[in-house]
Amino acid sequence: MSTNKIVVPEAKAALEQFKMEAANEEGVSPAY
């Protein structure tokens, strides 16, 4: 399904952004 190729990367990017924002709120820089 072509939608999978679009939705999955966006979901992963959203998750990464969420982790970044959560880390910023905690005052901790995310480890990459």
MMTF fields as JSON, N, C-alpha, C and O atoms, coordinates in Angstrom:
{
  "mmtfVersion": "1.0.0",
  "mmtfProducer": "UNKNOWN",
  "numBonds": 127,
  "numAtoms": 128,
  "numGroups": 32,
  "numChains": 1,
  "numModels": 1,
  "chainsPerModel": [1],
  "groupsPerChain": [32],
  "chainIdList": ["A"],
  "bondAtomList": [4, 2, 8, 6, 12, 10, 16, 14, 20, 18, 24, 22, 28, 26, 32, 30, 36, 34, 40, 38, 44, 42, 48, 46, 52, 50, 56, 54, 60, 58, 64, 62, 68, 66, 72, 70, 76, 74, 80, 78, 84, 82, 88, 86, 92, 90, 96, 94, 100, 98, 104, 102, 108, 106, 112, 110, 116, 114, 120, 118, 124, 122],
  "bondOrderList": [1, 1, 1, 1, 1, 1, 1, 1, 1, 1, 1, 1, 1, 1, 1, 1, 1, 1, 1, 1, 1, 1, 1, 1, 1, 1, 1, 1, 1, 1, 1],
  "groupList": [{"groupName": "MET", "atomNameList": ["N", "CA", "C", "O"], "elementList": ["N", "C", "C", "O"], "formalChargeList": [0, 0, 0, 0], "bondAtomList": [1, 0, 2, 1, 3, 2], "bondOrderList": [1, 1, 2], "singleLetterCode": "M", "chemCompType": "L-PEPTIDE LINKING"}, {"groupName": "SER", "atomNameList": ["N", "CA", "C", "O"], "elementList": ["N", "C", "C", "O"], "formalChargeList": [0, 0, 0, 0], "bondAtomList": [1, 0, 2, 1, 3, 2], "bondOrderList": [1, 1, 2], "singleLetterCode": "S", "chemCompType": "L-PEPTIDE LINKING"}, {"groupName": "THR", "atomNameList": ["N", "CA", "C", "O"], "elementList": ["N", "C", "C", "O"], "formalChargeList": [0, 0, 0, 0], "bondAtomList": [1, 0, 2, 1, 3, 2], "bondOrderList": [1, 1, 2], "singleLetterCode": "T", "chemCompType": "L-PEPTIDE LINKING"}, {"groupName": "ASN", "atomNameList": ["N", "CA", "C", "O"], "elementList": ["N", "C", "C", "O"], "formalChargeList": [0, 0, 0, 0], "bondAtomList": [1, 0, 2, 1, 3, 2], "bondOrderList": [1, 1, 2], "singleLetterCode": "N", "chemCompType": "L-PEPTIDE LINKING"}, {"groupName": "LYS", "atomNameList": ["N", "CA", "C", "O"], "elementList": ["N", "C", "C", "O"], "formalChargeList": [0, 0, 0, 0], "bondAtomList": [1, 0, 2, 1, 3, 2], "bondOrderList": [1, 1, 2], "singleLetterCode": "K", "chemCompType": "L-PEPTIDE LINKING"}, {"groupName": "ILE", "atomNameList": ["N", "CA", "C", "O"], "elementList": ["N", "C", "C", "O"], "formalChargeList": [0, 0, 0, 0], "bondAtomList": [1, 0, 2, 1, 3, 2], "bondOrderList": [1, 1, 2], "singleLetterCode": "I", "chemCompType": "L-PEPTIDE LINKING"}, {"groupName": "VAL", "atomNameList": ["N", "CA", "C", "O"], "elementList": ["N", "C", "C", "O"], "formalChargeList": [0, 0, 0, 0], "bondAtomList": [1, 0, 2, 1, 3, 2], "bondOrderList": [1, 1, 2], "singleLetterCode": "V", "chemCompType": "L-PEPTIDE LINKING"}, {"groupName": "PRO", "atomNameList": ["N", "CA", "C", "O"], "elementList": ["N", "C", "C", "O"], "formalChargeList": [0, 0, 0, 0], "bondAtomList": [1, 0, 2, 1, 3, 2], "bondOrderList": [1, 1, 2], "singleLetterCode": "P", "chemCompType": "L-PEPTIDE LINKING"}, {"groupName": "GLU", "atomNameList": ["N", "CA", "C", "O"], "elementList": ["N", "C", "C", "O"], "formalChargeList": [0, 0, 0, 0], "bondAtomList": [1, 0, 2, 1, 3, 2], "bondOrderList": [1, 1, 2], "singleLetterCode": "E", "chemCompType": "L-PEPTIDE LINKING"}, {"groupName": "ALA", "atomNameList": ["N", "CA", "C", "O"], "elementList": ["N", "C", "C", "O"], "formalChargeList": [0, 0, 0, 0], "bondAtomList": [1, 0, 2, 1, 3, 2], "bondOrderList": [1, 1, 2], "singleLetterCode": "A", "chemCompType": "L-PEPTIDE LINKING"}, {"groupName": "LEU", "atomNameList": ["N", "CA", "C", "O"], "elementList": ["N", "C", "C", "O"], "formalChargeList": [0, 0, 0, 0], "bondAtomList": [1, 0, 2, 1, 3, 2], "bondOrderList": [1, 1, 2], "singleLetterCode": "L", "chemCompType": "L-PEPTIDE LINKING"}, {"groupName": "GLN", "atomNameList": ["N", "CA", "C", "O"], "elementList": ["N", "C", "C", "O"], "formalChargeList": [0, 0, 0, 0], "bondAtomList": [1, 0, 2, 1, 3, 2], "bondOrderList": [1, 1, 2], "singleLetterCode": "Q", "chemCompType": "L-PEPTIDE LINKING"}, {"groupName": "PHE", "atomNameList": ["N", "CA", "C", "O"], "elementList": ["N", "C", "C", "O"], "formalChargeList": [0, 0, 0, 0], "bondAtomList": [1, 0, 2, 1, 3, 2], "bondOrderList": [1, 1, 2], "singleLetterCode": "F", "chemCompType": "L-PEPTIDE LINKING"}, {"groupName": "GLY", "atomNameList": ["N", "CA", "C", "O"], "elementList": ["N", "C", "C", "O"], "formalChargeList": [0, 0, 0, 0], "bondAtomList": [1, 0, 2, 1, 3, 2], "bondOrderList": [1, 1, 2], "singleLetterCode": "G", "chemCompType": "PEPTIDE LINKING"}, {"groupName": "TYR", "atomNameList": ["N", "CA", "C", "O"], "elementList": ["N", "C", "C", "O"], "formalChargeList": [0, 0, 0, 0], "bondAtomList": [1, 0, 2, 1, 3, 2], "bondOrderList": [1, 1, 2], "singleLetterCode": "Y", "chemCompType": "L-PEPTIDE LINKING"}],
  "groupTypeList": [0, 1, 2, 3, 4, 5, 6, 6, 7, 8, 9, 4, 9, 9, 10, 8, 11, 12, 4, 0, 8, 9, 9, 3, 8, 8, 13, 6, 1, 7, 9, 14],
  "groupIdList": [1, 2, 3, 4, 5, 6, 7, 8, 9, 10, 11, 12, 13, 14, 15, 16, 17, 18, 19, 20, 21, 22, 23, 24, 25, 26, 27, 28, 29, 30, 31, 32],
  "secStructList": [7, 2, 2, 2, 2, 2, 2, 2, 2, 2, 2, 2, 2, 2, 2, 2, 2, 2, 2, 2, 2, 2, 2, 2, 2, 2, 6, 7, 7, 7, 7, 7],
  "xCoordList": [0.843, 0.0, 0.876, 1.799, 0.576, 1.396, 1.239, 2.153, 0.082, -0.134, 0.839, 1.237, 1.226, 2.158, 3.485, 4.074, 3.956, 5.249, 5.195, 6.23, 3.997, 3.86, 3.624, 4.229, 2.742, 2.338, 3.463, 3.685, 4.169, 5.179, 6.295, 6.597, 6.921, 7.976, 7.439, 8.136, 6.22, 5.653, 5.428, 5.67, 4.962, 4.728, 6.045, 6.117, 7.083, 8.396, 8.929, 9.492, 8.754, 9.212, 8.453, 9.035, 7.151, 6.351, 6.825, 6.886, 7.161, 7.647, 8.977, 9.199, 9.861, 11.16, 10.96, 11.617, 10.041, 9.786, 9.213, 9.562, 8.324, 7.733, 8.815, 8.809, 9.745, 10.823, 11.708, 12.159, 11.956, 12.778, 12.096, 12.729, 10.792, 10.059, 9.994, 10.128, 9.791, 9.733, 11.08, 11.132, 12.161, 13.498, 13.751, 14.363, 13.28, 13.469, 12.724, 13.225, 11.526, 10.748, 11.441, 11.363, 12.111, 12.81, 14.165, 14.811, 14.584, 15.867, 17.014, 18.139, 16.734, 17.761, 17.874, 16.864, 19.093, 19.269, 19.2, 19.835, 18.436, 18.298, 19.615, 20.369, 19.892, 21.111, 20.888, 19.924, 21.785, 21.654, 22.846, 22.944],
  "yCoordList": [-1.2, 0.0, 1.247, 1.374, 2.15, 3.353, 4.251, 5.0, 4.178, 5.039, 4.689, 5.565, 3.428, 3.006, 3.74, 4.143, 3.917, 4.567, 6.039, 6.656, 6.597, 8.009, 8.154, 9.001, 7.323, 7.461, 7.077, 7.763, 6.006, 5.51, 6.524, 6.802, 7.09, 8.085, 9.295, 9.846, 9.711, 10.864, 10.529, 11.354, 9.315, 8.898, 8.848, 9.259, 8.346, 8.271, 9.677, 9.93, 10.588, 11.959, 12.612, 13.346, 12.341, 12.907, 12.359, 13.089, 11.07, 10.451, 11.069, 11.348, 11.281, 11.89, 13.296, 13.689, 14.055, 15.415, 15.386, 16.217, 14.412, 14.285, 14.01, 14.595, 13.117, 12.797, 14.017, 14.263, 14.78, 15.981, 16.978, 17.535, 17.198, 18.158, 17.685, 18.489, 16.395, 15.847, 16.033, 16.379, 15.806, 15.965, 17.433, 17.738, 18.343, 19.767, 20.186, 20.99, 19.642, 19.984, 19.474, 20.101, 18.349, 17.777, 18.456, 18.253, 19.261, 19.923, 18.994, 19.195, 17.967, 17.004, 16.962, 16.895, 17.0, 16.914, 15.456, 14.603, 15.149, 13.76, 13.202, 13.913, 11.958, 11.302, 10.762, 10.038, 11.118, 10.634, 9.759, 9.241],
  "zCoordList": [0.0, 0.0, 0.0, 0.805, -0.901, -1.018, 0.207, 0.552, 0.864, 2.03, 3.145, 3.913, 3.243, 4.288, 4.156, 5.159, 2.932, 2.711, 3.109, 3.36, 3.165, 3.524, 5.024, 5.681, 5.55, 6.952, 7.901, 8.899, 7.614, 8.551, 8.807, 9.968, 7.765, 8.026, 8.786, 9.639, 8.49, 9.191, 10.656, 11.537, 10.907, 12.29, 13.049, 14.208, 12.397, 13.045, 13.318, 14.383, 12.368, 12.561, 13.709, 14.508, 13.789, 14.869, 16.207, 17.196, 16.239, 17.472, 17.884, 19.062, 16.909, 17.212, 17.771, 18.734, 17.153, 17.621, 19.035, 19.873, 19.292, 20.622, 21.658, 22.74, 21.324, 22.262, 22.491, 23.61, 21.428, 21.563, 22.496, 23.393, 22.275, 23.092, 24.54, 25.463, 24.743, 26.098, 26.786, 27.967, 26.061, 26.627, 26.966, 27.989, 26.107, 26.366, 27.624, 28.41, 27.814, 29.002, 30.261, 31.317, 30.144, 31.294, 31.513, 32.542, 30.538, 30.665, 30.32, 30.777, 29.508, 29.127, 27.61, 26.91, 27.107, 25.662, 25.228, 25.848, 24.169, 23.71, 23.186, 22.522, 23.475, 23.0, 21.6, 21.349, 20.69, 19.314, 18.986, 17.874]
}
